[in-house]
Amino acid sequence: MKVEIKERGKKEVKFVIEGVKVRFANALRRAMITEVPKFAIDEVNIHENTSLLYDEQLAFRLALIPLKTDLRACSADDMVTLTLEAISPERAGYTVVYSKELISSDPEVEAAFEDIPVVKLVSTEREIRGIRTVARQRVSLDAIARQGRGKKHAKWQPVTVCSYEELSGEDKNGLLFSVESDGALPVDDIVVEAARIMREKCESVVDGL
């Protein structure tokens, strides 16, 4: 097998593999999507939610926020709590709550990006018996993040792009992989961990035989 990196960034990598069958490439692709573990919000305890989003919509948005994960320091049984307390402005208007406002109990497991919109909170001015007041919206919740795998739910998939194509020309027997991380894991870790998982599975089959 020959591996050559064509392009490389913090979140994405393109590399060519020569000397393998398409079925091997597909197995590697599937391992990156479904087998490499990462953290994601799995449970949300909402104490107050007067925003325009239903509780279920808010929980769904939170679950899809990529959380930084260190594969070397985490185990499958680890849990991390993230809290969110937000309120709309004192005057009429609105504020947007972003992922950076999630406070994690573990600084190693936090939102991979700070600028992901979570919810819009609106303050509305109204008059009651001649007295003007401002109705404010609030969100208060605790979320529990657990480590999981993409084969159970898409929120645990560590990649946003993971594909390959057969090359024609000088590298006609090669396969060009394109892999992009969602930010939870460095893209190198995703590829290496997927290959390690494949090797473990093959070794277990050999041991069984």
N, C-alpha and C positions, 0 to 999 in steps of 0.2 A: 504494500500500500504506500502511496505517495500523497502527502498533503502539502498544499501550497496556499498561503494566505494571500488573497488578492487585494482586499481592502479591510481596514480595521479602524474602529472607533471605540469609544467607551460603551456605546449602546448597541453597535452593530458590527458584524463581521461578514465578509464574503471569503470563502475558501474553496479550493478545488481538491477533490479526492479522486485519485486514479487507482486503478487496479482492484476495484470492488464492483459487486453486482448491484443492480438497482434495488433489490430487496434489502441489502445491507443499509443502503442510504435511507430507505423508507423506515427501517427499524430505528435508525439513529434519529431521524426526524420525529417519529412518534414518541421516542423516549424524551426528547427535549420538551415536547408539548405536554405529555401526560405523566411523566415519571419524576421529573426534577422537582423537589419540594420547595415551597416558599410560604411566607406568612400572608394571611389575608384575614380581614374581619369576618368572623363566622357567626357572631351573636351580638345583638344590639339591645341594650336595656334602655328604653326611652322614658325618662322621668317627666319631660314636658316637651311638647312640640305644637306650637301654635302657628307654624309656618304654613305656606300654601301646599306643601308636600304631605301626602299621607305618610304614616309611619313606615309602611312597607317600601315606599319609593325612597325614603331617606336611607333606610337600611340597605337597600339595593345599591344606591350610589356609594355608600361607605364601603361596601364589600368589594367594589371594583377599583378602589384606590390602591395602587401598588405600594407595598410596604417593604422597606429595605430588609434584607435577610442575609445573615451570615451562616452559611451552611456548616462551617466548622465549629460554631459556638452554640448551635441550636439542636435540640432533639425533638422528636415527633410529639413528645408529651408537653412541651413548653407552651405556656399561654402568656399573652401580654395584654394588659388593659390600656385602652385609649379613652380619654374623656374629652367631651366637647361641651363648652358652656358659651353660648352666644346670644346676644340680644340686639334688636334693631335700634337705630338712633333715638335720642331723646326728643328730637324734633321730627316733623313729617319728612319722610325720605326713606332710603333703604340702604342696606349694607349687604355685601356678598361675603359669605363665610367660606374660607378656603381651607384646603387640607392642612396647611401649616398650623391651624388652630387646634388640631388634634394633639392632645398632650399624652405622650406614651409613658408607661411605667418603666420601659426599657429604652434608653436612648439609642440602642443599636437597632431597634425595630420601630421605625417611624415612617411617615409618608415619604416616598421616594422623590416626590416633587411638591413644592410648597404652594403652587398656584393652581391646583385643581379645584374648580368651584364645587361646593357641596350643597349650599342652599342659599336662597335670597330671603332676607328678613326685611319686612316692610313696616314702617311706622305710618299710621294714618291719623290725620287730625279730624276730630269730630266735636260736635257741640251737643252738650247735654244740659237742658234747662238753662241755657244762656251761658254755660261755662264751657270753654274750649279745653279739650283734653287730647292727649295723643295715645292712641292704642298701639302698643308695641308688641312685636312678635319675639318669641324666645324659643331656643332649643337647648335642652339639657339631656345628656345621655352618657352612658358608659358602653363601650364596645369591647368585645373580647376577640383578639386575633389568635388564630391557631395555625400551625403548620399543616399543609395539606398538599395534595397532588392534583394536577389537572384532569386526571382520569375520573375524579370524583365530581369536580365542578370547575367551570371555566375561570372562576376567580382565582384559582390556584395555578393557572397556566403562566409560566414566567416569560413567555415570548408573545410578541405581537405579530411578528413575521417569522416563519420557519418553513422554508421551501428549498427545492433543488431543481435543477434542470440539466439535461444532458447536453454536453458541449459538442459542437461539430467543428471539423477542421483539424488543426494540429493536436488538440486535446480531445479527440473524438471519443475516447474511452473514459473521459473524465466526467465528473458530476460537480456542478457549481452550486454550493450551498449559500443561501442568504438567510442570516439569523439576526433578529432584532429583539433585544430585551425590553421588557416593559418598565425597567428601572429598578425592580426589586433585587435583581442579581446582576453582577457584571456578566456580560455576554460570554466571556471566556469560561466563567464558572459553569454556565449552563451547558456549554458544549462538552466540557471535560466531565462534569457530573453525569451527563447522559451516557457518555462513553463508558464511564466507570460502572454505571448501573447495568448497561448491556453486558459488560464483561462478567459481572457478578452473576447475572442470570445464566450466561453460558457455562460458567464454572460450576454452578449448582446442578445443571443438567448433566455435565460430565461426571461430577461426583455421584449423582444418582445412578448413572449407567454403570 
